[in-house]
Amino acid sequence: MTNKSNAVSFRLDPDLQSTVNQWLNKHPGINMSRLANLAIRSYVSNDQVLEAVETVKASDKKVKNLTQKMMKKHAHMLEKLK
């Protein structure tokens, strides 16, 4: 008989880290592992309904302007990728 580990490793989004830490400090009886199990169990046990979003087609002029703006703003990174 083998003992297979089901360990999972994950990283919280940076904007979520402080909120989770504050919540855990207020609830000392629950650790990160227990919180993750509770959250995942709740999420997968309830049907998730995805709602369609309306998309809008941008004009060629708008696309060109946004592309130029992006290229200018991120020129230093684009140079590093060459």
PDB file of N, CA, C and O in Angstrom:
ATOM      1  N   MET A   1       0.841  -1.180   0.000  1.00  0.00           N
ATOM      2  CA  MET A   1       0.000   0.000   0.000  1.00  0.00           C
ATOM      3  C   MET A   1       0.892   1.251   0.000  1.00  0.00           C
ATOM      4  O   MET A   1       1.804   1.369   0.819  1.00  0.00           O
ATOM      5  N   THR A   2       0.622   2.176  -0.920  1.00  0.00           N
ATOM      6  CA  THR A   2       1.439   3.387  -1.009  1.00  0.00           C
ATOM      7  C   THR A   2       0.686   4.555  -0.403  1.00  0.00           C
ATOM      8  O   THR A   2      -0.543   4.611  -0.443  1.00  0.00           O
ATOM      9  N   ASN A   3       1.426   5.468   0.145  1.00  0.00           N
ATOM     10  CA  ASN A   3       0.851   6.668   0.721  1.00  0.00           C
ATOM     11  C   ASN A   3       1.153   7.823  -0.224  1.00  0.00           C
ATOM     12  O   ASN A   3       2.252   8.376  -0.205  1.00  0.00           O
ATOM     13  N   LYS A   4       0.187   8.181  -1.042  1.00  0.00           N
ATOM     14  CA  LYS A   4       0.378   9.224  -2.045  1.00  0.00           C
ATOM     15  C   LYS A   4      -0.011  10.582  -1.452  1.00  0.00           C
ATOM     16  O   LYS A   4      -1.114  10.745  -0.930  1.00  0.00           O
ATOM     17  N   SER A   5       0.882  11.533  -1.536  1.00  0.00           N
ATOM     18  CA  SER A   5       0.625  12.864  -0.999  1.00  0.00           C
ATOM     19  C   SER A   5      -0.216  13.670  -1.980  1.00  0.00           C
ATOM     20  O   SER A   5       0.013  13.634  -3.189  1.00  0.00           O
ATOM     21  N   ASN A   6      -1.179  14.390  -1.449  1.00  0.00           N
ATOM     22  CA  ASN A   6      -2.021  15.266  -2.267  1.00  0.00           C
ATOM     23  C   ASN A   6      -1.693  16.731  -1.997  1.00  0.00           C
ATOM     24  O   ASN A   6      -2.559  17.596  -2.124  1.00  0.00           O
ATOM     25  N   ALA A   7      -0.458  17.007  -1.629  1.00  0.00           N
ATOM     26  CA  ALA A   7      -0.057  18.374  -1.322  1.00  0.00           C
ATOM     27  C   ALA A   7      -0.183  19.253  -2.559  1.00  0.00           C
ATOM     28  O   ALA A   7       0.171  18.858  -3.669  1.00  0.00           O
ATOM     29  N   VAL A   8      -0.695  20.448  -2.331  1.00  0.00           N
ATOM     30  CA  VAL A   8      -0.861  21.422  -3.404  1.00  0.00           C
ATOM     31  C   VAL A   8      -0.191  22.711  -2.960  1.00  0.00           C
ATOM     32  O   VAL A   8      -0.316  23.117  -1.805  1.00  0.00           O
ATOM     33  N   SER A   9       0.505  23.339  -3.863  1.00  0.00           N
ATOM     34  CA  SER A   9       1.150  24.603  -3.570  1.00  0.00           C
ATOM     35  C   SER A   9       0.539  25.674  -4.466  1.00  0.00           C
ATOM     36  O   SER A   9       0.325  25.449  -5.657  1.00  0.00           O
ATOM     37  N   PHE A  10       0.262  26.830  -3.892  1.00  0.00           N
ATOM     38  CA  PHE A  10      -0.274  27.930  -4.688  1.00  0.00           C
ATOM     39  C   PHE A  10       0.201  29.250  -4.111  1.00  0.00           C
ATOM     40  O   PHE A  10       0.636  29.318  -2.961  1.00  0.00           O
ATOM     41  N   ARG A  11       0.114  30.282  -4.906  1.00  0.00           N
ATOM     42  CA  ARG A  11       0.522  31.614  -4.493  1.00  0.00           C
ATOM     43  C   ARG A  11      -0.676  32.542  -4.620  1.00  0.00           C
ATOM     44  O   ARG A  11      -1.358  32.548  -5.645  1.00  0.00           O
ATOM     45  N   LEU A  12      -0.931  33.321  -3.581  1.00  0.00           N
ATOM     46  CA  LEU A  12      -2.016  34.289  -3.625  1.00  0.00           C
ATOM     47  C   LEU A  12      -1.631  35.468  -4.506  1.00  0.00           C
ATOM     48  O   LEU A  12      -0.455  35.819  -4.611  1.00  0.00           O
ATOM     49  N   ASP A  13      -2.616  36.066  -5.131  1.00  0.00           N
ATOM     50  CA  ASP A  13      -2.368  37.301  -5.867  1.00  0.00           C
ATOM     51  C   ASP A  13      -1.877  38.349  -4.871  1.00  0.00           C
ATOM     52  O   ASP A  13      -2.331  38.367  -3.726  1.00  0.00           O
ATOM     53  N   PRO A  14      -0.963  39.219  -5.285  1.00  0.00           N
ATOM     54  CA  PRO A  14      -0.413  40.217  -4.365  1.00  0.00           C
ATOM     55  C   PRO A  14      -1.474  41.083  -3.684  1.00  0.00           C
ATOM     56  O   PRO A  14      -1.342  41.423  -2.508  1.00  0.00           O
ATOM     57  N   ASP A  15      -2.519  41.434  -4.421  1.00  0.00           N
ATOM     58  CA  ASP A  15      -3.556  42.280  -3.828  1.00  0.00           C
ATOM     59  C   ASP A  15      -4.440  41.519  -2.843  1.00  0.00           C
ATOM     60  O   ASP A  15      -5.188  42.139  -2.087  1.00  0.00           O
ATOM     61  N   LEU A  16      -4.370  40.210  -2.838  1.00  0.00           N
ATOM     62  CA  LEU A  16      -5.175  39.383  -1.945  1.00  0.00           C
ATOM     63  C   LEU A  16      -4.418  38.996  -0.682  1.00  0.00           C
ATOM     64  O   LEU A  16      -5.035  38.689   0.339  1.00  0.00           O
ATOM     65  N   GLN A  17      -3.105  39.007  -0.738  1.00  0.00           N
ATOM     66  CA  GLN A  17      -2.270  38.537   0.368  1.00  0.00           C
ATOM     67  C   GLN A  17      -2.575  39.251   1.685  1.00  0.00           C
ATOM     68  O   GLN A  17      -2.787  38.591   2.703  1.00  0.00           O
ATOM     69  N   SER A  18      -2.601  40.569   1.685  1.00  0.00           N
ATOM     70  CA  SER A  18      -2.808  41.298   2.942  1.00  0.00           C
ATOM     71  C   SER A  18      -4.218  41.076   3.483  1.00  0.00           C
ATOM     72  O   SER A  18      -4.406  40.989   4.697  1.00  0.00           O
ATOM     73  N   THR A  19      -5.198  40.984   2.607  1.00  0.00           N
ATOM     74  CA  THR A  19      -6.575  40.747   3.035  1.00  0.00           C
ATOM     75  C   THR A  19      -6.695  39.385   3.713  1.00  0.00           C
ATOM     76  O   THR A  19      -7.342  39.256   4.752  1.00  0.00           O
ATOM     77  N   VAL A  20      -6.075  38.380   3.123  1.00  0.00           N
ATOM     78  CA  VAL A  20      -6.108  37.031   3.702  1.00  0.00           C
ATOM     79  C   VAL A  20      -5.377  37.018   5.041  1.00  0.00           C
ATOM     80  O   VAL A  20      -5.859  36.414   5.999  1.00  0.00           O
ATOM     81  N   ASN A  21      -4.229  37.672   5.119  1.00  0.00           N
ATOM     82  CA  ASN A  21      -3.484  37.719   6.376  1.00  0.00           C
ATOM     83  C   ASN A  21      -4.300  38.383   7.486  1.00  0.00           C
ATOM     84  O   ASN A  21      -4.300  37.915   8.625  1.00  0.00           O
ATOM     85  N   GLN A  22      -4.991  39.465   7.157  1.00  0.00           N
ATOM     86  CA  GLN A  22      -5.842  40.142   8.137  1.00  0.00           C
ATOM     87  C   GLN A  22      -6.966  39.214   8.591  1.00  0.00           C
ATOM     88  O   GLN A  22      -7.274  39.145   9.781  1.00  0.00           O
ATOM     89  N   TRP A  23      -7.571  38.507   7.652  1.00  0.00           N
ATOM     90  CA  TRP A  23      -8.666  37.603   7.983  1.00  0.00           C
ATOM     91  C   TRP A  23      -8.164  36.475   8.884  1.00  0.00           C
ATOM     92  O   TRP A  23      -8.816  36.128   9.868  1.00  0.00           O
ATOM     93  N   LEU A  24      -7.016  35.910   8.551  1.00  0.00           N
ATOM     94  CA  LEU A  24      -6.450  34.833   9.366  1.00  0.00           C
ATOM     95  C   LEU A  24      -6.098  35.313  10.771  1.00  0.00           C
ATOM     96  O   LEU A  24      -6.253  34.558  11.731  1.00  0.00           O
ATOM     97  N   ASN A  25      -5.631  36.543  10.912  1.00  0.00           N
ATOM     98  CA  ASN A  25      -5.323  37.096  12.238  1.00  0.00           C
ATOM     99  C   ASN A  25      -6.583  37.240  13.084  1.00  0.00           C
ATOM    100  O   ASN A  25      -6.539  37.078  14.303  1.00  0.00           O
ATOM    101  N   LYS A  26      -7.702  37.544  12.440  1.00  0.00           N
ATOM    102  CA  LYS A  26      -8.975  37.684  13.157  1.00  0.00           C
ATOM    103  C   LYS A  26      -9.593  36.332  13.490  1.00  0.00           C
ATOM    104  O   LYS A  26     -10.467  36.250  14.353  1.00  0.00           O
ATOM    105  N   HIS A  27      -9.152  35.268  12.817  1.00  0.00           N
ATOM    106  CA  HIS A  27      -9.685  33.926  13.011  1.00  0.00           C
ATOM    107  C   HIS A  27      -8.539  32.961  13.292  1.00  0.00           C
ATOM    108  O   HIS A  27      -8.178  32.156  12.433  1.00  0.00           O
ATOM    109  N   PRO A  28      -7.964  33.037  14.496  1.00  0.00           N
ATOM    110  CA  PRO A  28      -6.769  32.243  14.801  1.00  0.00           C
ATOM    111  C   PRO A  28      -7.003  30.726  14.776  1.00  0.00           C
ATOM    112  O   PRO A  28      -6.033  29.969  14.716  1.00  0.00           O
ATOM    113  N   GLY A  29      -8.231  30.270  14.820  1.00  0.00           N
ATOM    114  CA  GLY A  29      -8.506  28.840  14.790  1.00  0.00           C
ATOM    115  C   GLY A  29      -8.432  28.237  13.397  1.00  0.00           C
ATOM    116  O   GLY A  29      -8.516  27.019  13.241  1.00  0.00           O
ATOM    117  N   ILE A  30      -8.275  29.077  12.390  1.00  0.00           N
ATOM    118  CA  ILE A  30      -8.224  28.596  11.003  1.00  0.00           C
ATOM    119  C   ILE A  30      -6.870  28.961  10.410  1.00  0.00           C
ATOM    120  O   ILE A  30      -6.428  30.107  10.498  1.00  0.00           O
ATOM    121  N   ASN A  31      -6.224  27.978   9.808  1.00  0.00           N
ATOM    122  CA  ASN A  31      -4.948  28.245   9.149  1.00  0.00           C
ATOM    123  C   ASN A  31      -5.166  28.343   7.635  1.00  0.00           C
ATOM    124  O   ASN A  31      -6.276  28.134   7.146  1.00  0.00           O
ATOM    125  N   MET A  32      -4.112  28.657   6.911  1.00  0.00           N
ATOM    126  CA  MET A  32      -4.217  28.863   5.460  1.00  0.00           C
ATOM    127  C   MET A  32      -4.731  27.610   4.754  1.00  0.00           C
ATOM    128  O   MET A  32      -5.548  27.707   3.838  1.00  0.00           O
ATOM    129  N   SER A  33      -4.266  26.453   5.167  1.00  0.00           N
ATOM    130  CA  SER A  33      -4.694  25.214   4.534  1.00  0.00           C
ATOM    131  C   SER A  33      -6.194  25.004   4.706  1.00  0.00           C
ATOM    132  O   SER A  33      -6.891  24.648   3.757  1.00  0.00           O
ATOM    133  N   ARG A  34      -6.686  25.226   5.923  1.00  0.00           N
ATOM    134  CA  ARG A  34      -8.122  25.049   6.195  1.00  0.00           C
ATOM    135  C   ARG A  34      -8.941  26.070   5.414  1.00  0.00           C
ATOM    136  O   ARG A  34      -9.983  25.729   4.855  1.00  0.00           O
ATOM    137  N   LEU A  35      -8.483  27.311   5.369  1.00  0.00           N
ATOM    138  CA  LEU A  35      -9.189  28.349   4.616  1.00  0.00           C
ATOM    139  C   LEU A  35      -9.264  27.989   3.141  1.00  0.00           C
ATOM    140  O   LEU A  35     -10.317  28.131   2.519  1.00  0.00           O
ATOM    141  N   ALA A  36      -8.156  27.523   2.579  1.00  0.00           N
ATOM    142  CA  ALA A  36      -8.135  27.142   1.166  1.00  0.00           C
ATOM    143  C   ALA A  36      -9.108  25.989   0.914  1.00  0.00           C
ATOM    144  O   ALA A  36      -9.846  26.002  -0.071  1.00  0.00           O
ATOM    145  N   ASN A  37      -9.110  24.994   1.800  1.00  0.00           N
ATOM    146  CA  ASN A  37     -10.035  23.869   1.637  1.00  0.00           C
ATOM    147  C   ASN A  37     -11.493  24.325   1.705  1.00  0.00           C
ATOM    148  O   ASN A  37     -12.320  23.883   0.907  1.00  0.00           O
ATOM    149  N   LEU A  38     -11.807  25.206   2.655  1.00  0.00           N
ATOM    150  CA  LEU A  38     -13.181  25.714   2.773  1.00  0.00           C
ATOM    151  C   LEU A  38     -13.587  26.491   1.517  1.00  0.00           C
ATOM    152  O   LEU A  38     -14.690  26.317   1.000  1.00  0.00           O
ATOM    153  N   ALA A  39     -12.699  27.334   1.042  1.00  0.00           N
ATOM    154  CA  ALA A  39     -13.001  28.160  -0.130  1.00  0.00           C
ATOM    155  C   ALA A  39     -13.175  27.303  -1.380  1.00  0.00           C
ATOM    156  O   ALA A  39     -14.116  27.502  -2.148  1.00  0.00           O
ATOM    157  N   ILE A  40     -12.276  26.362  -1.581  1.00  0.00           N
ATOM    158  CA  ILE A  40     -12.349  25.511  -2.772  1.00  0.00           C
ATOM    159  C   ILE A  40     -13.581  24.623  -2.717  1.00  0.00           C
ATOM    160  O   ILE A  40     -14.267  24.448  -3.724  1.00  0.00           O
ATOM    161  N   ARG A  41     -13.868  24.058  -1.537  1.00  0.00           N
ATOM    162  CA  ARG A  41     -15.059  23.217  -1.392  1.00  0.00           C
ATOM    163  C   ARG A  41     -16.325  24.017  -1.733  1.00  0.00           C
ATOM    164  O   ARG A  41     -17.206  23.533  -2.444  1.00  0.00           O
ATOM    165  N   SER A  42     -16.397  25.236  -1.218  1.00  0.00           N
ATOM    166  CA  SER A  42     -17.555  26.076  -1.499  1.00  0.00           C
ATOM    167  C   SER A  42     -17.664  26.396  -2.987  1.00  0.00           C
ATOM    168  O   SER A  42     -18.751  26.355  -3.562  1.00  0.00           O
ATOM    169  N   TYR A  43     -16.527  26.713  -3.604  1.00  0.00           N
ATOM    170  CA  TYR A  43     -16.527  27.095  -5.018  1.00  0.00           C
ATOM    171  C   TYR A  43     -16.944  25.943  -5.925  1.00  0.00           C
ATOM    172  O   TYR A  43     -17.754  26.130  -6.833  1.00  0.00           O
ATOM    173  N   VAL A  44     -16.399  24.760  -5.687  1.00  0.00           N
ATOM    174  CA  VAL A  44     -16.704  23.641  -6.586  1.00  0.00           C
ATOM    175  C   VAL A  44     -18.053  22.991  -6.271  1.00  0.00           C
ATOM    176  O   VAL A  44     -18.595  22.258  -7.098  1.00  0.00           O
ATOM    177  N   SER A  45     -18.593  23.254  -5.088  1.00  0.00           N
ATOM    178  CA  SER A  45     -19.890  22.680  -4.726  1.00  0.00           C
ATOM    179  C   SER A  45     -21.054  23.490  -5.269  1.00  0.00           C
ATOM    180  O   SER A  45     -22.164  22.973  -5.397  1.00  0.00           O
ATOM    181  N   ASN A  46     -20.816  24.734  -5.585  1.00  0.00           N
ATOM    182  CA  ASN A  46     -21.875  25.607  -6.102  1.00  0.00           C
ATOM    183  C   ASN A  46     -21.684  25.824  -7.589  1.00  0.00           C
ATOM    184  O   ASN A  46     -20.568  26.033  -8.063  1.00  0.00           O
ATOM    185  N   ASP A  47     -22.784  25.772  -8.316  1.00  0.00           N
ATOM    186  CA  ASP A  47     -22.700  26.022  -9.758  1.00  0.00           C
ATOM    187  C   ASP A  47     -22.212  27.439 -10.005  1.00  0.00           C
ATOM    188  O   ASP A  47     -22.677  28.392  -9.379  1.00  0.00           O
ATOM    189  N   GLN A  48     -21.287  27.557 -10.908  1.00  0.00           N
ATOM    190  CA  GLN A  48     -20.761  28.862 -11.283  1.00  0.00           C
ATOM    191  C   GLN A  48     -21.386  29.269 -12.603  1.00  0.00           C
ATOM    192  O   GLN A  48     -21.306  28.534 -13.587  1.00  0.00           O
ATOM    193  N   VAL A  49     -21.996  30.416 -12.625  1.00  0.00           N
ATOM    194  CA  VAL A  49     -22.663  30.898 -13.831  1.00  0.00           C
ATOM    195  C   VAL A  49     -21.817  32.012 -14.433  1.00  0.00           C
ATOM    196  O   VAL A  49     -21.575  33.047 -13.812  1.00  0.00           O
ATOM    197  N   LEU A  50     -21.382  31.768 -15.647  1.00  0.00           N
ATOM    198  CA  LEU A  50     -20.618  32.784 -16.361  1.00  0.00           C
ATOM    199  C   LEU A  50     -21.573  33.580 -17.232  1.00  0.00           C
ATOM    200  O   LEU A  50     -22.373  33.013 -17.976  1.00  0.00           O
ATOM    201  N   GLU A  51     -21.484  34.879 -17.134  1.00  0.00           N
ATOM    202  CA  GLU A  51     -22.360  35.732 -17.921  1.00  0.00           C
ATOM    203  C   GLU A  51     -21.578  36.322 -19.089  1.00  0.00           C
ATOM    204  O   GLU A  51     -20.439  36.765 -18.944  1.00  0.00           O
ATOM    205  N   ALA A  52     -22.215  36.314 -20.229  1.00  0.00           N
ATOM    206  CA  ALA A  52     -21.580  36.881 -21.417  1.00  0.00           C
ATOM    207  C   ALA A  52     -21.459  38.398 -21.252  1.00  0.00           C
ATOM    208  O   ALA A  52     -22.318  39.044 -20.651  1.00  0.00           O
ATOM    209  N   VAL A  53     -20.402  38.933 -21.786  1.00  0.00           N
ATOM    210  CA  VAL A  53     -20.225  40.375 -21.765  1.00  0.00           C
ATOM    211  C   VAL A  53     -20.347  40.897 -23.190  1.00  0.00           C
ATOM    212  O   VAL A  53     -20.001  40.208 -24.151  1.00  0.00           O
ATOM    213  N   GLU A  54     -20.831  42.093 -23.308  1.00  0.00           N
ATOM    214  CA  GLU A  54     -20.987  42.694 -24.630  1.00  0.00           C
ATOM    215  C   GLU A  54     -19.638  43.227 -25.088  1.00  0.00           C
ATOM    216  O   GLU A  54     -18.936  43.896 -24.331  1.00  0.00           O
ATOM    217  N   THR A  55     -19.292  42.935 -26.301  1.00  0.00           N
ATOM    218  CA  THR A  55     -18.051  43.456 -26.858  1.00  0.00           C
ATOM    219  C   THR A  55     -18.369  44.534 -27.884  1.00  0.00           C
ATOM    220  O   THR A  55     -19.410  44.509 -28.541  1.00  0.00           O
ATOM    221  N   VAL A  56     -17.470  45.454 -27.999  1.00  0.00           N
ATOM    222  CA  VAL A  56     -17.649  46.557 -28.935  1.00  0.00           C
ATOM    223  C   VAL A  56     -16.450  46.570 -29.860  1.00  0.00           C
ATOM    224  O   VAL A  56     -15.308  46.505 -29.405  1.00  0.00           O
ATOM    225  N   LYS A  57     -16.703  46.654 -31.151  1.00  0.00           N
ATOM    226  CA  LYS A  57     -15.611  46.690 -32.113  1.00  0.00           C
ATOM    227  C   LYS A  57     -15.049  48.106 -32.179  1.00  0.00           C
ATOM    228  O   LYS A  57     -15.778  49.073 -32.401  1.00  0.00           O
ATOM    229  N   ALA A  58     -13.753  48.203 -31.982  1.00  0.00           N
ATOM    230  CA  ALA A  58     -13.087  49.500 -32.034  1.00  0.00           C
ATOM    231  C   ALA A  58     -12.842  49.886 -33.489  1.00  0.00           C
ATOM    232  O   ALA A  58     -12.630  49.035 -34.353  1.00  0.00           O
ATOM    233  N   SER A  59     -12.877  51.173 -33.729  1.00  0.00           N
ATOM    234  CA  SER A  59     -12.600  51.663 -35.077  1.00  0.00           C
ATOM    235  C   SER A  59     -11.115  51.467 -35.376  1.00  0.00           C
ATOM    236  O   SER A  59     -10.295  51.347 -34.465  1.00  0.00           O
ATOM    237  N   ASP A  60     -10.786  51.437 -36.657  1.00  0.00           N
ATOM    238  CA  ASP A  60      -9.380  51.279 -37.064  1.00  0.00           C
ATOM    239  C   ASP A  60      -8.521  52.404 -36.493  1.00  0.00           C
ATOM    240  O   ASP A  60      -7.377  52.176 -36.101  1.00  0.00           O
ATOM    241  N   LYS A  61      -9.065  53.608 -36.444  1.00  0.00           N
ATOM    242  CA  LYS A  61      -8.329  54.753 -35.919  1.00  0.00           C
ATOM    243  C   LYS A  61      -8.036  54.558 -34.428  1.00  0.00           C
ATOM    244  O   LYS A  61      -6.926  54.828 -33.969  1.00  0.00           O
ATOM    245  N   LYS A  62      -9.021  54.095 -33.689  1.00  0.00           N
ATOM    246  CA  LYS A  62      -8.859  53.867 -32.257  1.00  0.00           C
ATOM    247  C   LYS A  62      -7.808  52.780 -31.997  1.00  0.00           C
ATOM    248  O   LYS A  62      -6.972  52.921 -31.104  1.00  0.00           O
ATOM    249  N   VAL A  63      -7.855  51.704 -32.778  1.00  0.00           N
ATOM    250  CA  VAL A  63      -6.880  50.618 -32.633  1.00  0.00           C
ATOM    251  C   VAL A  63      -5.475  51.144 -32.914  1.00  0.00           C
ATOM    252  O   VAL A  63      -4.535  50.834 -32.182  1.00  0.00           O
ATOM    253  N   LYS A  64      -5.334  51.937 -33.971  1.00  0.00           N
ATOM    254  CA  LYS A  64      -4.029  52.498 -34.325  1.00  0.00           C
ATOM    255  C   LYS A  64      -3.507  53.396 -33.207  1.00  0.00           C
ATOM    256  O   LYS A  64      -2.335  53.313 -32.840  1.00  0.00           O
ATOM    257  N   ASN A  65      -4.371  54.254 -32.665  1.00  0.00           N
ATOM    258  CA  ASN A  65      -3.957  55.163 -31.589  1.00  0.00           C
ATOM    259  C   ASN A  65      -3.542  54.389 -30.334  1.00  0.00           C
ATOM    260  O   ASN A  65      -2.527  54.706 -29.714  1.00  0.00           O
ATOM    261  N   LEU A  66      -4.325  53.378 -29.964  1.00  0.00           N
ATOM    262  CA  LEU A  66      -4.003  52.593 -28.778  1.00  0.00           C
ATOM    263  C   LEU A  66      -2.715  51.796 -28.970  1.00  0.00           C
ATOM    264  O   LEU A  66      -1.925  51.655 -28.037  1.00  0.00           O
ATOM    265  N   THR A  67      -2.507  51.280 -30.165  1.00  0.00           N
ATOM    266  CA  THR A  67      -1.285  50.526 -30.458  1.00  0.00           C
ATOM    267  C   THR A  67      -0.064  51.434 -30.362  1.00  0.00           C
ATOM    268  O   THR A  67       0.950  51.058 -29.774  1.00  0.00           O
ATOM    269  N   GLN A  68      -0.161  52.618 -30.935  1.00  0.00           N
ATOM    270  CA  GLN A  68       0.955  53.566 -30.872  1.00  0.00           C
ATOM    271  C   GLN A  68       1.249  53.965 -29.422  1.00  0.00           C
ATOM    272  O   GLN A  68       2.410  54.066 -29.025  1.00  0.00           O
ATOM    273  N   LYS A  69       0.207  54.186 -28.647  1.00  0.00           N
ATOM    274  CA  LYS A  69       0.370  54.551 -27.247  1.00  0.00           C
ATOM    275  C   LYS A  69       1.063  53.423 -26.471  1.00  0.00           C
ATOM    276  O   LYS A  69       1.958  53.675 -25.664  1.00  0.00           O
ATOM    277  N   MET A  70       0.643  52.184 -26.722  1.00  0.00           N
ATOM    278  CA  MET A  70       1.241  51.029 -26.057  1.00  0.00           C
ATOM    279  C   MET A  70       2.708  50.877 -26.455  1.00  0.00           C
ATOM    280  O   MET A  70       3.563  50.620 -25.608  1.00  0.00           O
ATOM    281  N   MET A  71       2.989  51.036 -27.733  1.00  0.00           N
ATOM    282  CA  MET A  71       4.363  50.894 -28.222  1.00  0.00           C
ATOM    283  C   MET A  71       5.267  51.951 -27.585  1.00  0.00           C
ATOM    284  O   MET A  71       6.405  51.655 -27.219  1.00  0.00           O
ATOM    285  N   LYS A  72       4.768  53.171 -27.453  1.00  0.00           N
ATOM    286  CA  LYS A  72       5.554  54.245 -26.858  1.00  0.00           C
ATOM    287  C   LYS A  72       5.766  53.990 -25.364  1.00  0.00           C
ATOM    288  O   LYS A  72       6.871  54.161 -24.849  1.00  0.00           O
ATOM    289  N   LYS A  73       4.709  53.583 -24.682  1.00  0.00           N
ATOM    290  CA  LYS A  73       4.782  53.369 -23.241  1.00  0.00           C
ATOM    291  C   LYS A  73       5.710  52.205 -22.884  1.00  0.00           C
ATOM    292  O   LYS A  73       6.397  52.247 -21.863  1.00  0.00           O
ATOM    293  N   HIS A  74       5.731  51.181 -23.712  1.00  0.00           N
ATOM    294  CA  HIS A  74       6.504  49.979 -23.404  1.00  0.00           C
ATOM    295  C   HIS A  74       7.715  49.779 -24.330  1.00  0.00           C
ATOM    296  O   HIS A  74       8.189  48.657 -24.507  1.00  0.00           O
ATOM    297  N   ALA A  75       8.201  50.864 -24.910  1.00  0.00           N
ATOM    298  CA  ALA A  75       9.328  50.776 -25.841  1.00  0.00           C
ATOM    299  C   ALA A  75      10.552  50.136 -25.214  1.00  0.00           C
ATOM    300  O   ALA A  75      11.246  49.354 -25.863  1.00  0.00           O
ATOM    301  N   HIS A  76      10.824  50.465 -23.950  1.00  0.00           N
ATOM    302  CA  HIS A  76      12.012  49.912 -23.279  1.00  0.00           C
ATOM    303  C   HIS A  76      11.922  48.393 -23.141  1.00  0.00           C
ATOM    304  O   HIS A  76      12.931  47.704 -23.282  1.00  0.00           O
ATOM    305  N   MET A  77      10.728  47.862 -22.868  1.00  0.00           N
ATOM    306  CA  MET A  77      10.573  46.414 -22.762  1.00  0.00           C
ATOM    307  C   MET A  77      10.638  45.756 -24.129  1.00  0.00           C
ATOM    308  O   MET A  77      11.197  44.669 -24.273  1.00  0.00           O
ATOM    309  N   LEU A  78      10.073  46.407 -25.127  1.00  0.00           N
ATOM    310  CA  LEU A  78      10.126  45.852 -26.469  1.00  0.00           C
ATOM    311  C   LEU A  78      11.562  45.772 -26.967  1.00  0.00           C
ATOM    312  O   LEU A  78      11.914  44.849 -27.701  1.00  0.00           O
ATOM    313  N   GLU A  79      12.391  46.730 -26.575  1.00  0.00           N
ATOM    314  CA  GLU A  79      13.808  46.703 -26.937  1.00  0.00           C
ATOM    315  C   GLU A  79      14.496  45.503 -26.294  1.00  0.00           C
ATOM    316  O   GLU A  79      15.324  44.848 -26.928  1.00  0.00           O
ATOM    317  N   LYS A  80      14.163  45.216 -25.053  1.00  0.00           N
ATOM    318  CA  LYS A  80      14.778  44.084 -24.343  1.00  0.00           C
ATOM    319  C   LYS A  80      14.403  42.752 -24.979  1.00  0.00           C
ATOM    320  O   LYS A  80      15.156  41.783 -24.876  1.00  0.00           O
ATOM    321  N   LEU A  81      13.255  42.696 -25.630  1.00  0.00           N
ATOM    322  CA  LEU A  81      12.795  41.455 -26.242  1.00  0.00           C
ATOM    323  C   LEU A  81      13.466  41.176 -27.572  1.00  0.00           C
ATOM    324  O   LEU A  81      13.384  40.055 -28.074  1.00  0.00           O
ATOM    325  N   LYS A  82      14.123  42.157 -28.152  1.00  0.00           N
ATOM    326  CA  LYS A  82      14.777  41.967 -29.461  1.00  0.00           C
ATOM    327  C   LYS A  82      15.960  41.052 -29.353  1.00  0.00           C
ATOM    328  O   LYS A  82      16.625  40.783 -30.353  1.00  0.00           O
TER     329      LYS A  82
END
